[in-house]
Amino acid sequence: MAHYRINVFAPLGLQRIYLLAHCRLNCIQILFFIFIIAHVGNATAQVDTSKANTKKLWALGIGVVPTASSYFLLNELWYKDYPRTQLHSFNDNDEWLQMDKVGHAFSAYQLCKVYTSLYKWSTIDAETSTLLGCTSSMLYLTSIELLDGRSAQWGFSWGDMLANASGNFLFFAQQKCWNEQRIALKFSYQPSVYAKENPELLGRNFQQRIIKDYNAQTYWASFNIHPFLASDAAFPRWLNLAIGYGATKMTTAKNVVDDVNNFQREREFYFSFDADLERVRWKKKWMRQTAKVLSFIKIPGPTLEIREGGNLKLHGLFF
C-alpha cells in the first residue's frame, strides 16, 4: 500500500475507489454479477419461481448499486485530485510493519463472506455461491489495485494482491473442507496516542482514525474450538481462541526513526478469548441477524500481549 490505503472492511470501511466509468474491469465485474444472478440460479434446488426471481433482482441491486456508488464516491474523496499515469507497480511491502497487508487479507475474507451470503440468499446453491463469492471479491479488489496502478501517487502492489488472495483462499478452503468457517478473520480498535503526532496521515477525528491509524487497529485469527473436538464435548460451541497482530509507535509508513519523539516502532502479538456470535443460539431472528452483521468484530476478553522486544503484558479486558 503506497503511503496509505484504506481497507475495504476496517471496519466495514471503504477501499480507495475510482469512478466506475473510468475502469473497464469494474464494468466487467458488474456484467459478471448480472450474468450469474440471471442464469446460475436456474440450477438450484426447487423453489418458488417468482420468489426466487425477486430475490435475484434484489441481490443484483444490492451487489451493483453499492459497488457503482462506492466508485463514484471515493473518486470524489480520493483519486480526482491526483494525476493519472500509465499502469505501473510499486513495492510497499516494507510499510506499516505489514499491518496494511493483514488488513487486505481481512478485507478479502470479509468480502468473500458478504458476497457468498448474498448469492446463497438469492437461491444459488452453496458450492456455486462460494465460488462466485470469492471470484467477486477478487474482481473487486483487483480493480482497486489496477486503479492504484494508474495513479501517479501510488502504484499496483503485488504485495497487496498476495494478501487479497490469502484472505480469499482462507475463506474458500474452509468452505470446501468443512462447509463452514472455523477460522474467522476479525478486527478490533482502541484509540492510540500516536494519531496526534501526524493527524494528516493518521486521522484528525474518530471517524478518520478508526480507518487510518494502524497503531489503533488489531487484526485477529479467531479459532472456533468446538468443531475440532468430539461431538459430545462439553466445550462451549461459541467460545473461540484468538491470535492477534498489531503494531505501535508508527507515525509514518516507512520505518524512519523519529528523532524528536524517539518512537521505535514495534510489532505486537496477542492471545485472547473470543466469541463466535453466529454460533450462539439466539431466540429472536433480529438477534441472529445482528450477530451476523457484528461477527467481524473481536469480542473483548482477557488478553496476553507480547511485544516484539519480548515484553509481556496481561490485559484483564482488551478489545
C-alpha positions as CSV (number, residue, x, y, z in Angstrom):
1,M,0.0,0.0,0.0
2,A,1.7,3.1,-1.1
3,H,1.8,5.7,1.7
4,Y,-1.6,4.8,3.0
5,R,-4.5,2.7,1.7
6,I,-7.9,2.5,3.3
7,N,-9.1,-1.1,3.8
8,V,-12.5,-2.3,2.5
9,F,-13.5,-3.5,5.9
10,A,-11.6,-1.7,8.5
11,P,-14.1,-1.9,9.9
12,L,-16.8,-2.2,7.2
13,G,-14.8,0.6,5.7
14,L,-14.1,1.7,2.2
15,Q,-11.2,1.0,-0.2
16,R,-9.9,3.8,-2.3
17,I,-12.2,3.5,-5.3
18,Y,-12.3,5.2,-8.7
19,L,-15.2,6.4,-10.8
20,L,-16.9,3.4,-12.5
21,A,-16.8,4.9,-16.0
22,H,-13.0,5.0,-15.9
23,C,-12.4,1.4,-15.1
24,R,-13.2,-1.4,-17.7
25,L,-12.7,-4.1,-15.1
26,N,-15.4,-2.7,-12.9
27,C,-17.8,-2.9,-15.8
28,I,-16.8,-6.5,-16.3
29,Q,-17.5,-7.1,-12.7
30,I,-21.0,-5.6,-12.9
31,L,-21.8,-7.6,-16.0
32,F,-20.4,-10.8,-14.3
33,F,-22.7,-10.2,-11.4
34,I,-25.7,-9.7,-13.7
35,F,-24.9,-12.8,-15.6
36,I,-24.7,-15.1,-12.6
37,I,-27.8,-13.8,-10.9
38,A,-29.7,-14.2,-14.1
39,H,-28.5,-17.6,-15.1
40,V,-26.7,-19.7,-12.4
41,G,-29.7,-19.6,-10.1
42,N,-31.6,-21.8,-12.6
43,A,-29.5,-24.8,-11.5
44,T,-30.6,-24.5,-7.8
45,A,-33.0,-26.7,-5.9
46,Q,-36.7,-26.5,-6.5
47,V,-38.1,-23.2,-5.1
48,D,-41.0,-20.9,-5.9
49,T,-40.0,-19.3,-9.2
50,S,-41.4,-15.8,-8.6
51,K,-39.9,-15.6,-5.1
52,A,-36.5,-16.8,-6.5
53,N,-36.6,-14.3,-9.3
54,T,-37.5,-11.5,-6.8
55,K,-34.5,-12.5,-4.7
56,K,-32.2,-12.5,-7.7
57,L,-33.3,-9.0,-8.6
58,W,-32.7,-7.8,-5.0
59,A,-29.3,-9.4,-5.0
60,L,-28.5,-7.7,-8.3
61,G,-29.4,-4.4,-6.8
62,I,-27.6,-5.0,-3.6
63,G,-24.5,-6.1,-5.5
64,V,-24.4,-3.5,-8.2
65,V,-25.7,-0.2,-6.7
66,P,-23.3,0.0,-3.7
67,T,-20.4,-1.0,-5.9
68,A,-21.1,1.7,-8.5
69,S,-21.9,4.2,-5.8
70,S,-18.6,3.5,-4.0
71,Y,-16.6,4.0,-7.1
72,F,-18.2,7.4,-7.7
73,L,-17.9,8.5,-4.0
74,L,-14.3,7.5,-3.5
75,N,-13.3,9.0,-6.8
76,E,-14.5,12.3,-5.3
77,L,-12.8,11.7,-2.0
78,W,-9.5,10.2,-3.1
79,Y,-8.4,10.0,-6.7
80,K,-9.7,13.1,-8.5
81,D,-7.0,15.4,-7.0
82,Y,-4.1,13.2,-8.2
83,P,-2.8,13.0,-11.8
84,R,-3.2,9.8,-13.8
85,T,-0.4,7.9,-15.4
86,Q,0.4,4.7,-17.2
87,L,-0.1,1.4,-15.3
88,H,3.0,0.9,-13.1
89,S,3.8,-1.2,-10.0
90,F,5.0,-0.1,-6.6
91,N,6.7,-2.1,-3.8
92,D,5.2,-1.1,-0.5
93,N,5.9,-4.3,1.4
94,D,8.1,-2.6,4.0
95,E,5.4,-0.1,5.1
96,W,3.4,0.0,8.3
97,L,5.1,-3.2,9.6
98,Q,2.8,-5.1,7.1
99,M,-0.3,-4.0,9.0
100,D,-1.8,-2.9,5.7
101,K,-1.2,-6.3,4.2
102,V,-3.0,-8.0,7.1
103,G,-5.8,-5.5,6.5
104,H,-6.0,-6.5,2.9
105,A,-6.4,-10.2,3.8
106,F,-9.1,-9.3,6.3
107,S,-10.9,-7.2,3.7
108,A,-10.8,-10.0,1.1
109,Y,-12.0,-12.6,3.6
110,Q,-15.0,-10.4,4.7
111,L,-15.9,-9.6,1.1
112,C,-16.0,-13.3,0.3
113,K,-18.3,-13.8,3.2
114,V,-20.6,-11.0,2.2
115,Y,-20.8,-11.9,-1.5
116,T,-21.2,-15.6,-0.7
117,S,-24.1,-14.9,1.7
118,L,-25.7,-12.7,-0.9
119,Y,-25.5,-15.4,-3.6
120,K,-26.9,-18.0,-1.2
121,W,-29.8,-15.8,-0.3
122,S,-30.6,-15.3,-3.9
123,T,-31.2,-19.1,-4.1
124,I,-27.9,-20.1,-5.7
125,D,-26.6,-23.4,-4.3
126,A,-23.9,-23.2,-1.5
127,E,-21.0,-24.6,-3.6
128,T,-21.6,-22.2,-6.5
129,S,-22.2,-19.3,-4.2
130,T,-18.8,-19.8,-2.6
131,L,-17.0,-19.9,-5.9
132,L,-18.9,-16.8,-7.2
133,G,-18.4,-15.0,-3.9
134,C,-14.6,-15.5,-3.9
135,T,-14.5,-14.5,-7.6
136,S,-16.4,-11.3,-7.0
137,S,-14.2,-10.4,-4.1
138,M,-11.0,-10.8,-6.2
139,L,-12.5,-8.9,-9.1
140,Y,-13.4,-6.0,-6.8
141,L,-10.0,-5.9,-5.1
142,T,-8.1,-6.3,-8.3
143,S,-9.9,-3.4,-9.8
144,I,-8.7,-1.3,-6.9
145,E,-5.1,-2.3,-7.5
146,L,-5.4,-1.5,-11.2
147,L,-6.7,1.9,-10.3
148,D,-3.8,2.5,-7.9
149,G,-1.5,1.4,-10.8
150,R,-2.9,4.2,-12.9
151,S,-2.4,6.9,-10.2
152,A,0.9,8.8,-10.1
153,Q,0.5,9.0,-6.3
154,W,0.5,5.2,-5.8
155,G,1.0,2.1,-7.9
156,F,0.0,-1.5,-8.4
157,S,1.1,-3.6,-5.4
158,W,1.9,-7.3,-5.8
159,G,2.1,-7.5,-2.0
160,D,-1.5,-6.3,-1.8
161,M,-2.6,-8.8,-4.4
162,L,-0.9,-11.7,-2.5
163,A,-2.7,-10.5,0.7
164,N,-6.0,-10.3,-1.1
165,A,-5.5,-13.8,-2.5
166,S,-4.6,-15.1,1.0
167,G,-7.9,-13.8,2.5
168,N,-9.8,-15.3,-0.4
169,F,-8.1,-18.7,0.0
170,L,-8.8,-18.9,3.7
171,F,-12.5,-18.4,3.2
172,F,-12.7,-20.7,0.1
173,A,-10.6,-23.6,1.6
174,Q,-12.7,-23.7,4.8
175,Q,-15.9,-23.8,2.8
176,K,-14.6,-26.6,0.6
177,C,-13.2,-28.6,3.5
178,W,-15.7,-28.1,6.3
179,N,-18.6,-26.2,4.7
180,E,-18.3,-23.6,7.5
181,Q,-15.9,-21.0,8.8
182,R,-14.0,-22.3,11.8
183,I,-11.2,-19.7,11.5
184,A,-12.5,-16.2,11.1
185,L,-10.6,-13.0,10.5
186,K,-11.7,-10.2,12.8
187,F,-11.0,-6.6,13.7
188,S,-10.7,-4.5,16.8
189,Y,-9.8,-0.9,17.6
190,Q,-8.5,1.0,20.5
191,P,-7.6,4.7,20.2
192,S,-3.8,5.3,20.2
193,V,-1.8,8.3,21.3
194,Y,0.2,8.4,18.1
195,A,-2.5,9.8,15.8
196,K,-2.0,13.3,17.1
197,E,1.7,13.2,16.0
198,N,0.7,13.0,12.4
199,P,-3.1,13.8,12.0
200,E,-2.8,14.3,8.3
201,L,-1.8,10.7,7.8
202,L,-3.4,9.0,10.8
203,G,-6.6,11.0,11.1
204,R,-8.0,14.1,12.8
205,N,-11.1,12.6,14.4
206,F,-12.5,9.2,15.4
207,Q,-14.1,8.5,12.0
208,Q,-10.8,9.0,10.3
209,R,-8.6,7.3,12.9
210,I,-10.6,4.1,13.0
211,I,-9.7,3.7,9.3
212,K,-6.3,5.4,9.1
213,D,-4.5,4.8,12.4
214,Y,-2.8,1.4,12.2
215,N,-1.4,1.9,15.7
216,A,-5.0,1.6,16.9
217,Q,-6.0,-1.5,14.9
218,T,-5.6,-5.2,15.7
219,Y,-6.4,-8.0,13.3
220,W,-7.3,-11.4,14.7
221,A,-7.5,-15.0,13.5
222,S,-10.3,-16.4,15.7
223,F,-10.4,-20.2,16.0
224,N,-13.6,-21.9,16.9
225,I,-12.6,-25.0,19.0
226,H,-15.8,-27.0,19.3
227,P,-15.9,-28.5,15.8
228,F,-12.4,-29.9,16.3
229,L,-13.5,-31.8,19.4
230,A,-15.6,-34.9,19.9
231,S,-19.3,-34.4,19.2
232,D,-20.2,-34.9,22.9
233,A,-17.5,-32.5,24.2
234,A,-18.7,-30.0,26.8
235,F,-16.6,-27.2,25.4
236,P,-19.0,-24.2,24.5
237,R,-19.7,-24.2,20.8
238,W,-19.5,-20.4,20.7
239,L,-16.1,-19.9,22.6
240,N,-13.1,-19.1,20.4
241,L,-9.4,-18.7,20.9
242,A,-7.9,-15.8,19.0
243,I,-4.4,-14.8,17.9
244,G,-4.0,-11.1,17.1
245,Y,-1.4,-8.9,15.3
246,G,-0.9,-5.2,15.7
247,A,1.9,-2.6,15.6
248,T,2.6,0.6,17.5
249,K,4.7,3.8,17.6
250,M,4.2,4.3,13.8
251,T,3.8,7.9,12.7
252,T,4.8,7.4,9.0
253,A,4.5,4.5,6.6
254,K,8.3,3.9,6.3
255,N,10.5,2.7,9.1
256,V,12.1,6.1,9.8
257,V,13.4,6.8,13.3
258,D,11.6,9.7,14.9
259,D,14.5,11.7,16.4
260,V,12.1,14.2,18.1
261,N,9.9,11.7,20.0
262,N,12.3,8.7,19.8
263,F,9.5,6.4,18.6
264,Q,10.8,2.9,17.8
265,R,8.0,1.0,16.1
266,E,7.2,-2.4,17.4
267,R,5.1,-5.4,16.4
268,E,2.5,-6.7,18.9
269,F,1.2,-10.2,19.2
270,Y,-1.9,-11.1,21.2
271,F,-3.5,-14.3,22.6
272,S,-7.1,-14.0,23.8
273,F,-10.6,-15.4,24.1
274,D,-13.3,-14.5,21.6
275,A,-16.9,-15.4,20.8
276,D,-18.4,-16.7,17.6
277,L,-21.7,-14.8,17.7
278,E,-23.2,-16.8,14.9
279,R,-22.9,-20.0,16.9
280,V,-24.9,-18.6,19.8
281,R,-28.5,-19.9,19.9
282,W,-30.3,-16.6,19.7
283,K,-34.1,-16.8,20.3
284,K,-35.1,-13.9,18.0
285,K,-34.4,-13.5,14.3
286,W,-33.3,-9.9,14.7
287,M,-30.7,-11.1,17.3
288,R,-29.4,-13.7,14.8
289,Q,-29.2,-11.0,12.0
290,T,-27.4,-8.6,14.4
291,A,-24.9,-11.2,15.4
292,K,-24.2,-12.0,11.8
293,V,-23.6,-8.3,11.0
294,L,-21.3,-7.8,14.0
295,S,-19.4,-11.1,13.5
296,F,-16.3,-9.3,12.1
297,I,-15.6,-7.7,15.4
298,K,-13.4,-9.3,18.0
299,I,-15.2,-9.6,21.4
300,P,-13.2,-8.0,24.3
301,G,-11.6,-10.5,26.7
302,P,-8.6,-11.3,28.8
303,T,-5.5,-11.0,26.6
304,L,-1.8,-11.7,26.8
305,E,0.3,-9.2,24.8
306,I,3.8,-9.9,23.6
307,R,5.8,-7.0,22.2
308,E,8.5,-7.5,19.5
309,G,11.2,-6.8,22.1
310,G,9.9,-9.7,24.3
311,N,8.0,-7.6,26.8
312,L,4.8,-9.3,28.2
313,K,1.6,-7.6,29.4
314,L,-1.6,-9.2,30.7
315,H,-4.8,-7.2,30.0
316,G,-7.8,-8.0,32.1
317,L,-10.0,-6.8,29.2
318,F,-8.6,-6.0,25.8
319,F,-10.5,-5.0,22.7
